[in-house]
């Protein structure tokens, strides 16, 4: 059985320089990984190393790849198992750069998390969560998913790149799945319908520029992992810091824990369990309900539809803000769930109509459309001097598309789609669940619905082509296009991490969000590690590797200058 002091080693293969390498290394070293063994093609191994500071600190070992068994990661792990002398209890895993271990309910040392499993194991198969696997994970099937496997070095003789093979003692070779439960290794990978909980105890999250927005919501497990990594890299990468990183007595700054792991989760959702006492009642009562409920001071209502909900908080104000959920909120079953942007709108004292989504349908639902049209016909929207619609991605589409219900309204839309009608945007290859919805319903093409709005402000990354093609369809004179350079599809998350989202929302509410005001705020983007990585990746993709190599030093100089 591994102990909390067991050595943990990652093996990887790096064939070219990548902007994510430094963050990926620091993230895993901070979690107690003792060493990362990196295999490279001989031509790259002979060049100056991008990992020199890690090598000097004794935390990275670079090796030339001499074995070619058809797949780079397989070649690397086979080489490591044949060349290196590991103790039998050493824990190992083969990962590509960009694949992040996520184990347990926080960011404690990996070996300690493993040591607390209820059963000793020889191998622990962790699902590799990628964009195309999101629907598989939700459906609870893993037959077609890839895996990465943590295993004891002394238990196996070989590896196929995904899992260890040739157990030294078949009878003593216990396998666990992502939930930490015992499984039959013969069924673990090629038999369908193995259960994979939404929040598996252990999984590997693969981050890339085309990752599904679900993983990057600020409260999701993927986003918390990324935020933790950013905090680690922000604290420095000197040789002395790297020597101590992740080892006893060298704790660094943390971030809030991700949602509870599956083994800690009650069998039924909290929302269905009655509170045991009056004190517990507050735990299950969302903040917005305290405002409009029997004990509240603000009129309003909650209305549950088939696949959506409406929360209307009639705070005394001449400004109404209508917000729409994005993809990441769809699977949130917590009792405390609230409308998008609830906190900032409460602080500003605005009336708030929140449209909550319970499936990924881009608000293509006749009952919802009828409910919003009914509110228009009843004069609800006309009662306010200022009406603002806002949302991001799927919610950004809705903010644009439903703006025609409120002529003269203003819109703030982050990284939106203009439509998912395949006849209009045949080039859109994302969001399969959205594209299959009924795009013959009203309010289906934002490009035509925004004509009556007073002002439409769209925030997006001009270098993210798919998003930009949608933005290019918005051609009416009332459209202001603000460029969130190098934020990818996640402009509001980018702004949030730079502490800019709240000021942007506040200026929009107060009517002071102009191009000059936005770009003055946006100058602080240079402090954000995400901006640095995105800039490097863009330059590399465009063939400007020399320019990309200058970004890191410039970034550090900028940070030093602001201290």
matplotlib code that plots the C-alpha trace (Angstrom):
import matplotlib.pyplot as plt

x = [0.0, 1.5, 2.2, 2.0, 5.8, 5.8, 7.7, 5.5, 7.0, 5.4, 6.8, 6.1, 7.2, 7.9, 8.6, 8.6, 8.5, 5.0, 3.8, 1.9, 5.0, 6.0, 2.6, 2.0, 5.3, 4.8, 1.2, 2.2, 5.4, 3.3, 1.1, 4.1, 5.2, 8.9, 10.2, 9.1, 11.0, 10.8, 11.8, 12.6, 13.6, 17.4, 17.4, 15.5, 17.4, 20.7, 19.3, 19.2, 16.6, 13.4, 13.4, 17.0, 15.8, 13.8, 16.7, 19.1, 16.6, 16.6, 12.9, 13.1, 15.2, 15.5, 16.4, 16.8, 14.2, 16.0, 13.0, 10.3, 7.3, 4.8, 3.4, 5.4, 3.9, 4.2, 7.9, 8.6, 7.1, 8.6, 12.0, 11.6, 10.7, 13.7, 16.3, 15.4, 15.8, 12.5, 11.6, 8.7, 6.4, 7.1, 3.9, 4.1, 1.8, 2.4, 0.9, 1.2, 1.8, -1.6, -3.1, -3.6, -4.1, -7.2, -7.5, -9.7, -11.6, -8.7, -5.1, -3.4, -0.2, -1.1, 0.7, -1.4, -4.6, -3.6, -2.6, -6.1, -7.9, -9.9, -8.0, -4.3, -3.9, -1.5, -3.1, -5.7, -7.3, -8.3, -10.6, -9.1, -11.7, -11.5, -14.1, -15.6, -15.9, -18.2, -21.4, -19.9, -19.1, -22.6, -24.1, -22.1, -20.4, -16.7, -16.4, -14.8, -12.9, -9.1, -7.4, -4.2, -3.2, -1.3, 0.5, 3.2, 6.5, 7.2, 3.8, 4.3, 6.9, 5.5, 3.2, 1.1, 1.0, -2.4, -2.0, 0.6, 0.7, 2.2, 1.6, 4.2, 1.6, -1.8, -3.5, -2.2, -2.9, -5.8, -7.2, -9.4, -11.5, -11.9, -14.3, -11.7, -13.7, -12.4, -12.7, -11.8, -8.8, -10.0, -13.2, -11.8, -11.0, -12.9, -16.2, -18.8, -21.2, -18.7, -20.0, -18.0, -19.4, -19.7, -17.2, -14.9, -12.5, -9.7, -9.5, -7.2, -8.4, -6.9, -6.8, -6.5, -7.7, -10.8, -11.8, -15.6, -16.7, -18.2, -14.7, -13.8, -16.7, -15.2, -16.7, -16.1, -13.5, -11.5, -11.5, -10.4, -7.5, -6.4, -6.8, -4.6, -2.0, -2.0, -1.5, 1.4, 3.2, 2.6, 4.6, 7.8, 9.9, 13.4, 15.7, 15.5, 11.7, 11.5, 13.7, 11.3, 8.1, 5.5, 7.7, 6.9, 6.7, 6.6, 2.9, 2.0, -1.1, -4.2, -7.6, -11.1, -11.7, -13.6, -17.0, -17.1, -15.7, -18.1, -17.3, -18.3, -21.5, -24.9, -26.8, -29.6, -29.1, -29.1, -32.1, -34.3, -33.3, -35.3, -33.3, -33.1, -33.4, -34.2, -30.5, -30.0, -32.8, -30.5, -28.0, -30.6, -32.0, -30.5, -29.7, -32.1, -35.0, -34.2, -34.8, -38.2, -39.4, -41.9, -39.2, -37.8, -38.3, -38.4, -41.3, -40.7, -41.3, -39.7, -41.2, -40.1, -40.6, -39.9, -36.2, -35.7, -36.5, -37.2, -36.1, -37.5, -36.2, -38.0, -35.6, -36.6, -34.7, -35.3, -32.8, -33.7, -30.9, -31.9, -29.2, -29.0, -27.1, -24.1, -23.3, -21.4, -24.5, -26.7, -25.5, -25.6, -28.1, -27.0, -29.7, -27.7, -27.7, -28.6, -28.9, -25.8, -24.2, -26.5, -24.0, -22.9, -26.5, -27.5, -24.6, -25.7, -29.4, -30.8, -34.0, -33.0, -34.6, -32.5, -33.1, -31.7, -31.0, -31.4, -30.2, -27.8, -30.5, -29.6, -33.0, -34.7, -37.8, -41.4, -42.5, -39.6, -40.1, -43.9, -43.1, -40.8, -43.2, -45.9, -43.8, -43.3, -47.0, -47.8, -45.6, -43.0, -40.0, -41.6, -41.9, -38.1, -36.3, -33.2, -33.2, -29.9, -29.5, -26.3, -24.7, -21.7, -21.4, -24.9, -26.1, -24.5, -26.5, -29.7, -28.9, -28.6, -31.5, -34.1, -33.1, -35.9, -38.4, -37.2, -36.8, -34.3, -32.5, -28.7, -26.8, -23.5, -22.6, -19.4, -18.1, -21.5, -22.8, -25.0, -27.0, -26.4, -28.6, -26.5, -27.9, -26.7, -23.4, -22.3, -18.7, -19.7, -18.5, -18.8, -21.9, -23.4, -26.2, -27.1, -27.0, -29.5, -32.2, -35.1, -33.7, -37.0, -38.4, -38.6, -35.5, -33.1, -30.8, -29.2, -28.0, -31.6, -32.9, -30.5, -31.7, -34.0, -31.5, -30.0, -26.6, -25.0, -21.6, -19.9, -16.7, -14.6, -11.2, -10.6, -8.0, -10.4, -11.8, -15.0, -16.1, -15.0, -17.0, -20.1, -19.3, -18.7, -22.3, -23.4, -23.3, -26.0, -24.7, -25.6, -22.9, -19.7, -17.1, -14.6, -11.5, -10.4, -7.2, -5.9, -8.8, -10.0, -13.7, -13.6, -13.5, -15.6, -13.4, -10.3, -11.7, -12.7, -9.2, -7.9, -10.4, -12.0, -15.3, -17.1, -15.8, -17.0, -20.4, -20.7, -19.8, -22.4, -25.1, -24.2, -24.0, -20.3, -18.9, -17.1, -14.4, -11.8, -13.0, -12.8, -9.3, -8.1, -9.3, -7.9, -4.3, -4.1, -4.3, -0.5, -0.4, -2.4, -0.5, -3.3, -2.7, 1.0, 0.3, -2.3, 0.0, 2.8, 0.5, -0.8, 2.6, 3.8, 0.8, 1.5, 5.1, 6.7, 8.6, 11.3, 8.8, 7.1, 10.4, 10.5, 7.0, 8.1, 10.9, 8.6, 5.9, 8.2, 9.5, 6.0, 5.1, 8.2, 7.5, 4.0, 5.3]
y = [0.0, 3.4, 5.7, 9.6, 9.6, 7.4, 8.8, 9.9, 10.2, 11.5, 10.4, 12.4, 13.0, 16.5, 16.8, 20.6, 23.7, 24.4, 27.5, 25.3, 23.3, 25.5, 25.7, 22.0, 21.2, 23.5, 22.3, 18.7, 19.5, 21.6, 18.5, 16.5, 14.9, 14.2, 14.2, 14.5, 12.5, 14.0, 12.1, 14.1, 13.4, 13.5, 16.6, 18.5, 16.9, 18.4, 21.9, 24.4, 23.3, 25.2, 23.2, 24.1, 25.7, 22.6, 20.3, 22.3, 22.0, 18.2, 18.1, 17.3, 14.7, 15.0, 12.0, 11.4, 9.0, 5.9, 3.5, 3.9, 1.6, 3.5, 6.1, 8.9, 8.5, 4.8, 5.1, 7.4, 5.2, 2.0, 3.8, 5.0, 1.5, -0.1, 2.6, 4.0, 2.3, 2.8, 1.3, -1.1, 1.3, 4.3, 5.6, 6.4, 7.8, 8.7, 12.1, 14.3, 18.0, 19.6, 16.6, 17.5, 15.1, 15.9, 13.7, 14.2, 17.2, 19.7, 20.2, 18.1, 16.0, 13.3, 10.6, 11.5, 11.4, 8.0, 6.7, 7.4, 5.2, 2.5, -0.3, -0.9, -1.1, -2.0, 0.3, 3.1, 3.9, 7.5, 8.7, 11.3, 14.0, 15.8, 18.0, 15.2, 13.0, 15.4, 13.7, 10.3, 11.4, 12.8, 9.6, 7.5, 5.4, 5.1, 2.5, 4.9, 7.1, 7.2, 6.6, 7.4, 5.0, 5.5, 2.3, 0.9, 0.5, -2.9, -4.4, -4.5, -5.2, -3.2, -0.4, 0.3, 4.1, 4.1, 1.4, -0.9, -4.5, -7.8, -7.9, -9.7, -11.2, -11.5, -12.6, -9.5, -7.1, -4.9, -2.4, 0.7, 2.9, 6.7, 6.4, 4.4, 1.2, -2.2, -3.3, -6.2, -5.0, -7.1, -5.0, -1.7, -0.3, -2.0, -3.0, -0.2, 1.1, 1.2, 3.9, 7.1, 9.6, 13.2, 14.1, 11.1, 10.8, 10.7, 11.8, 13.6, 16.8, 17.7, 21.4, 22.7, 25.8, 24.0, 22.6, 22.7, 25.8, 23.5, 22.9, 26.5, 27.9, 29.7, 27.1, 24.0, 21.4, 22.2, 25.9, 25.5, 23.2, 25.9, 28.7, 26.6, 26.1, 29.9, 30.7, 28.3, 29.8, 33.3, 32.6, 32.2, 29.6, 30.1, 27.2, 27.4, 27.5, 24.5, 22.4, 22.8, 22.9, 20.4, 19.0, 18.9, 22.3, 24.2, 24.8, 27.5, 29.5, 27.5, 28.1, 27.0, 23.3, 21.9, 20.3, 17.3, 14.1, 11.3, 9.2, 12.1, 12.9, 11.8, 9.2, 11.7, 15.3, 17.8, 19.6, 16.5, 16.1, 18.0, 20.1, 18.6, 21.8, 25.5, 26.2, 23.8, 25.6, 28.5, 26.1, 25.0, 28.4, 30.3, 33.9, 35.1, 33.3, 35.1, 38.3, 37.3, 34.6, 34.9, 36.5, 38.7, 42.4, 42.4, 41.3, 38.7, 35.2, 31.8, 29.9, 26.4, 25.4, 22.1, 22.7, 26.3, 28.4, 32.1, 34.0, 37.6, 39.9, 43.2, 45.4, 49.1, 50.4, 51.9, 49.3, 45.7, 43.3, 40.0, 37.4, 33.9, 30.9, 29.4, 25.8, 25.3, 26.0, 23.3, 20.5, 22.5, 20.8, 22.6, 24.3, 27.5, 27.9, 31.4, 33.3, 34.4, 37.6, 37.6, 39.0, 42.0, 42.9, 42.6, 44.9, 47.4, 47.2, 46.4, 44.5, 41.1, 38.5, 35.4, 32.7, 29.4, 26.5, 22.9, 21.4, 22.5, 23.7, 27.3, 28.3, 26.6, 25.7, 26.8, 27.1, 29.4, 31.5, 31.8, 32.8, 35.6, 36.8, 36.8, 39.0, 41.4, 41.6, 42.2, 45.3, 44.0, 45.2, 48.5, 49.3, 50.0, 53.0, 50.9, 47.2, 45.3, 41.7, 39.8, 36.4, 34.4, 31.8, 30.1, 32.9, 35.5, 34.2, 34.4, 38.0, 39.0, 36.9, 37.9, 41.6, 42.2, 41.6, 44.9, 47.5, 50.1, 47.7, 47.5, 44.2, 43.0, 39.6, 37.7, 35.2, 34.6, 32.5, 34.3, 31.1, 27.4, 26.9, 24.7, 26.2, 29.6, 28.7, 25.4, 26.1, 25.8, 22.4, 22.9, 22.5, 19.4, 19.4, 22.9, 22.4, 19.5, 21.8, 23.4, 26.4, 27.2, 28.6, 32.4, 34.4, 32.0, 34.3, 37.0, 38.9, 39.9, 40.2, 43.0, 45.7, 47.3, 47.5, 50.8, 49.4, 46.0, 45.4, 42.2, 41.1, 38.4, 37.3, 38.4, 35.6, 32.9, 32.2, 30.4, 33.0, 35.8, 34.4, 34.7, 38.2, 39.2, 38.4, 41.2, 44.1, 46.6, 50.1, 49.7, 47.0, 47.8, 45.0, 45.0, 42.9, 40.6, 39.5, 36.0, 35.1, 32.3, 31.4, 32.3, 36.1, 36.5, 33.9, 35.7, 39.1, 37.5, 36.2, 39.7, 41.3, 43.1, 41.4, 43.2, 46.6, 45.9, 44.8, 47.8, 50.2, 48.6, 49.0, 52.6, 53.4, 54.3, 51.3, 52.8, 51.4, 53.7, 52.6, 49.0, 49.1, 51.2, 48.4, 45.7, 46.9, 45.0, 41.8, 41.8, 40.6, 37.4, 34.2, 33.1, 36.1, 35.2, 31.6, 32.6, 35.1, 32.6, 29.9, 32.3, 33.4, 29.8, 28.8, 31.7, 30.5, 33.3, 31.1, 33.7, 36.3, 33.7, 33.2, 36.9, 36.9, 35.3, 37.8, 40.7, 39.3, 39.1, 42.6, 44.0, 42.2, 43.5, 47.1, 47.0, 45.8]
z = [0.0, -1.0, 1.9, 2.0, 1.6, -1.5, -4.5, -7.4, -10.9, -14.2, -17.5, -20.7, -24.2, -25.6, -29.3, -29.5, -27.3, -25.9, -24.0, -21.5, -20.4, -17.5, -16.0, -16.5, -14.7, -11.8, -11.3, -10.8, -8.8, -6.4, -5.8, -4.6, -7.8, -7.0, -10.6, -14.2, -16.7, -20.1, -23.3, -26.4, -30.0, -30.2, -32.3, -29.6, -26.8, -28.2, -28.3, -25.3, -22.9, -22.0, -18.8, -17.6, -14.3, -13.5, -14.4, -12.2, -9.3, -9.8, -10.5, -14.3, -16.0, -19.8, -21.8, -25.6, -26.9, -28.2, -28.4, -31.0, -30.4, -32.6, -30.1, -28.5, -25.0, -25.1, -26.2, -23.3, -20.6, -22.0, -22.1, -18.5, -17.2, -18.9, -18.2, -14.7, -11.4, -9.5, -6.1, -6.2, -4.4, -6.7, -8.2, -11.9, -14.6, -18.3, -19.2, -22.2, -21.6, -21.1, -19.3, -15.6, -12.7, -10.6, -7.6, -4.5, -3.4, -3.2, -4.1, -1.5, -2.3, -4.8, -2.8, 0.3, -1.7, -3.1, 0.3, 1.7, -0.9, 0.8, -0.9, -1.9, -5.6, -8.4, -11.0, -10.9, -14.2, -14.5, -17.3, -19.6, -19.9, -23.3, -25.1, -27.2, -24.0, -22.1, -23.3, -22.5, -19.0, -18.4, -19.8, -17.4, -20.1, -20.6, -23.3, -25.9, -23.5, -23.2, -19.8, -18.0, -15.3, -12.0, -11.2, -8.9, -10.7, -9.1, -10.2, -14.0, -16.6, -19.6, -20.7, -23.8, -23.4, -21.7, -19.0, -17.6, -18.9, -17.9, -14.2, -12.1, -9.8, -11.3, -8.1, -6.2, -9.0, -7.9, -10.3, -9.4, -11.6, -11.5, -8.6, -6.6, -6.8, -7.6, -11.3, -13.5, -15.6, -18.6, -18.6, -17.6, -21.1, -23.8, -22.2, -22.5, -19.8, -16.9, -14.6, -14.5, -11.9, -12.9, -10.2, -10.2, -7.3, -9.9, -13.5, -15.9, -17.5, -20.9, -21.5, -25.1, -27.0, -28.3, -24.9, -24.1, -22.2, -19.5, -18.2, -17.8, -15.8, -12.8, -10.4, -12.4, -11.5, -14.7, -14.0, -10.4, -11.6, -14.0, -11.4, -9.0, -11.7, -12.4, -8.7, -8.5, -11.5, -10.2, -7.1, -8.9, -10.6, -9.2, -8.8, -5.0, -5.1, -7.4, -5.2, -2.3, -4.4, -3.2, -0.5, 3.2, 4.9, 1.6, 1.1, -1.4, -2.0, -2.7, -4.3, -3.1, -3.3, -6.3, -5.9, -3.6, -4.9, -5.7, -2.7, -0.4, -2.2, -0.7, -2.7, -3.5, -4.4, -1.5, -3.1, -2.4, 1.2, 3.8, 6.3, 9.7, 11.6, 11.3, 11.3, 8.4, 6.5, 5.6, 4.1, 1.5, 0.8, -2.2, -1.7, -4.3, -2.5, 0.7, -1.2, -2.7, -0.4, 2.5, 4.7, 2.0, 1.3, -2.5, -4.7, -7.4, -8.5, -9.4, -12.3, -13.3, -16.9, -18.6, -19.2, -17.8, -14.8, -14.5, -11.4, -11.2, -8.4, -8.6, -6.7, -6.6, -9.6, -13.0, -14.5, -15.3, -16.3, -18.0, -17.8, -19.4, -18.2, -20.1, -20.6, -17.4, -15.2, -16.9, -14.6, -11.4, -9.1, -5.9, -3.9, -3.8, -7.6, -8.8, -12.0, -13.9, -12.5, -9.5, -7.0, -9.0, -9.9, -6.3, -5.3, -8.0, -6.8, -10.2, -10.9, -12.2, -14.4, -14.5, -17.1, -15.9, -18.3, -17.3, -20.6, -23.4, -25.8, -26.5, -25.2, -28.1, -26.1, -27.0, -23.4, -22.5, -25.6, -24.8, -21.2, -22.3, -24.9, -22.3, -20.0, -22.9, -23.7, -20.0, -20.2, -17.7, -19.7, -20.6, -16.9, -16.8, -18.1, -18.8, -19.9, -20.3, -21.6, -20.9, -21.0, -22.2, -25.0, -25.1, -22.8, -25.0, -28.0, -25.9, -24.8, -28.5, -29.8, -27.2, -27.3, -29.8, -27.0, -25.5, -28.2, -27.1, -24.8, -24.4, -24.8, -23.3, -24.9, -24.2, -26.8, -28.3, -31.2, -33.6, -34.4, -34.6, -37.6, -39.8, -43.0, -41.9, -40.2, -41.8, -40.6, -36.9, -35.7, -31.9, -29.7, -31.2, -28.6, -29.6, -33.4, -33.1, -31.6, -33.4, -35.2, -36.9, -33.6, -33.2, -32.0, -33.7, -35.6, -33.4, -36.5, -37.3, -33.7, -32.6, -35.0, -32.5, -29.7, -28.6, -28.2, -28.6, -27.0, -28.0, -26.2, -28.0, -29.0, -32.7, -33.1, -32.1, -35.6, -34.9, -32.4, -34.7, -37.6, -35.5, -34.5, -38.1, -38.8, -36.4, -38.9, -37.7, -36.8, -33.1, -32.6, -30.7, -30.9, -28.1, -28.5, -25.6, -27.3, -26.6, -24.3, -26.7, -26.2, -22.5, -22.5, -19.3, -17.4, -18.7, -17.4, -14.1, -13.4, -14.3, -11.8, -14.8, -15.2, -12.3, -13.5, -17.0, -15.8, -13.5, -16.3, -18.5, -15.9, -15.3, -19.0, -19.0, -20.8, -23.8, -26.0, -24.3, -20.8, -21.8, -23.2, -20.3, -18.0, -20.3, -20.1, -16.9, -19.0, -19.1, -15.4, -16.3, -16.9, -19.2, -21.5, -21.7, -22.6, -25.2, -26.8, -27.0, -28.5, -31.1, -32.2, -32.4, -34.5, -36.9, -37.3, -35.1, -32.6, -32.1, -31.1, -28.9, -27.0, -26.1, -24.5, -21.2, -20.4, -21.4, -19.2, -16.2, -16.8, -16.9, -13.6, -11.9, -13.1, -11.5, -8.1]

ax = plt.figure().add_subplot(projection="3d")
ax.plot(x, y, z, "-o")
ax.set_aspect("equal")
plt.show()
